[in-house]
Amino acid sequence: MRRALTALFLIAALTGCATRWVVDSDVHSFSKLDGVAPGATYRFDRLPSQQAQETSQGSLEAMAAPALDAVGLRRDEAAPRYAVQIGARVSAELSPWADPWYDGPGPWGWGPRRPGWGHPWYGPRWPGYGGWYGPAFAPPANPWYVREVSIVMRELPSNQVVYETRARNDGPYASSRDVLPVMFRAALQGFPNPPQGVRRVDLEIPRAQKSP
């Protein structure tokens, strides 16, 4: 249903009927916090692999910082009460709206009809081989983007995890710099006492933030 609604929204956007860009995220949070004092301080912590990617990790932290500020936390690298670890993953898959009967130019198409088979199958155009129509399809043809963000908060100095949250979104929009900050906001909805279980959080991208 969500993909159907996303497709309808995309069609409306392309025809100039839509003026809102809503990011729908599936959020799952776990908390050991009873409450957080207003203005509680935090610092960003990085895994060794994240330390090796200083530029990209710094960009992610800059995306997450406004969401942390919005729930009453204040960044203070010198005197933090909490350590916060940020993560994100973006991957491109075959769009669920791609045409499985496509037989145009490119490395993918219908394989040869083999003896004993009632029909050919869809896959890479390797000589003598068929293939499989599925996640192995290579973008950029009909890309569908899957994004996940995570926030893990540890209390200092014990380093005990006291809050963990994740948000997932998928859709046709390529602009991660617009979508990821909104997903961090969604991941922190309900902080520090979020609802139990997976929930749907819909947040609009501010108009001034949208990329041209």
N, C-alpha and C positions, 0 to 999 in steps of 0.2 A: 504494500500500500504506500509506504514512504517513497519508494522509487517512482511509483505512478504519480504521486503528488509532486515530486521533484520534477518529473518530466513536464507536467502541466505548467508548473511555475516557470520552467525554463522557456517553454513555448510562449508564455505570456510575456516574459522578459524580452525575448527576441522580437516580438511584435510591438513592443513599446507600451504594453498594457500594465506592466508591473513597475512599481516604484520602490518596492521594499526588497531587501536581500536578507532573508532569514536563514541562519545556520541552525540546523536541527542536530543536536548531539545526544547520544546515549551516554549517560553519566552513572558511574558507580563509585561510591565513596565509603570510606571506613574511618571512624573517628574514636579516639580514646580521650578526647578533650571534653571537659564539662563546660568550659568557657575559656575565653581568651581576653586578657585585659586590653582595653583600647590602647592602640599605639604600641602593642607588643612588637619587639624587634626581631629581625631575622637577617640571615646572610644566605647567599647562594653557595651551595656545595656542588662539586663536580666529581664524577667518576673519572678514573684515569683515562678512559677512552674519550670522555668529554673534554678533558684538559688538553688533549691533543688536537681538538677542533675548537680552538678558542674563539675564532670569529663567528662560526655558526652557533656555538653555544651561547655566546654573548648576545646574539640576535634573539635567540629563544628566551633568554632571561629578560631582555628588554620587552618582549611581548607579554611575558607573564607578570612582570612587575606591577602594571596598572591593576590587574585582577587581584593581586595580593593587597595592594593599597586599598582597593575598594572594600575589602572585608575587614579593614582596620589594622592591618599589619604595616610596619614601617621598617624599611631596609636600613640596617646599621651593621656594617661589616666589622666594626671595632668592638661592639658590645651587643651581640645577638642573643636573644632568648631561644630562638629556634634556628635550625639549619634546614634549608629548603633545596631540594633537588628537583630539577626540571627535566622532562624528557618529551620528545616528540618523534613521530614517525609519519612519513608521507610516502605513499606508493601509488603507482598508476596501474590500473587494471583495464581489462576490456569492458567497455560500457555495456550495461544490461540492455541498452537500446540499440546496440550494433546489429546490423543486418546479417543473420547467419547464412543467408543465401548469396552473400556478396561474392562475385567472381570477377572483380575488376583487377586492375594492375596491382602489383605488389607481391610480397613473398607468401601471402596467404590466399587460399581459395579452396575449391573443391578438389579432392584427390581423384585419382583414376578409378573407374569402375572395375572391380576385380571379379574373376569368375567365382560364382557361389555367393556373391553379395548382391542384395537387391538394389542397392543404391551406393553412390560414392559417399565419402565422408569429408568433413571440412578439416583443414589443417594446413601446415606449411607445404609449400610447393617443392618438396624434395623429390628428385627423380626416383620413381619406383616406390615411393612411400606415400601414405596418407598422413593423417595427423589427428589431432584432437582439438575441437573447438572449445576453448575454455580459458582459464587464467593464464595459460602460456602465451596467449595472443600478445604481441608486442605493441605497445603504444608507439607513435602518437595517434594511430588511427582509432577514432572513437574512444578517447581515454575517459576513464572514470577514476576519480581520485579518492583514496581511502586515507583518512588522517586519524591519528591517535595522539593525545597529549596526556601527560601524567605529572602529578605533583606529589612528592613525598616529603613530609615535614617531620623532623626529629627534634626532640626536646634536648636542650643542652643544660649541663654538661654530660648527662647520662647517655646521650645519643640514641635514646629510645624512640622508635617510630610512634608518633601520636596522631598522625593524619595521613591518609593516602587516598588519592582520588584520580580517576581516569575519565576521559571523554573521547568518544569516537564519532566520526562524521564521515559520510561518503556522498559524493556528488560530482557534477561535471565541471565545477569551477576550478581553474588552475591557480588562482591567486592565494597561495598559502599565507602571504604576509597580511592579507585581509582576514582570512578565516581563522588562523591559529590564535590570535589574541582573543577572539570571541569564544573560542573553545576553552581557553584557560578560564575565562569568566564563567562559562557554563560548569566547568569542573569544580569551581569553588562555590557554586550556588548552595546555600544552606549552611555554609561554614559558620561555626565549628560543630554544629549538630545537624548534619544532613539527614534526609530521609533514608530509610533502609532500602536496599535493593536497587536494581537498575531503573532509572527514570529518564524520561525524555525532557530535554531542556531546549527551548527555542528562543534564540536571541537574535536581534536584528543588528546587522553591521551598521554603525553610524554612517550616515551619508557622506560626511566629510572624510571618512576613513577609506572609502572605496577607491581602489586603484582605477586610473583611467583606462 
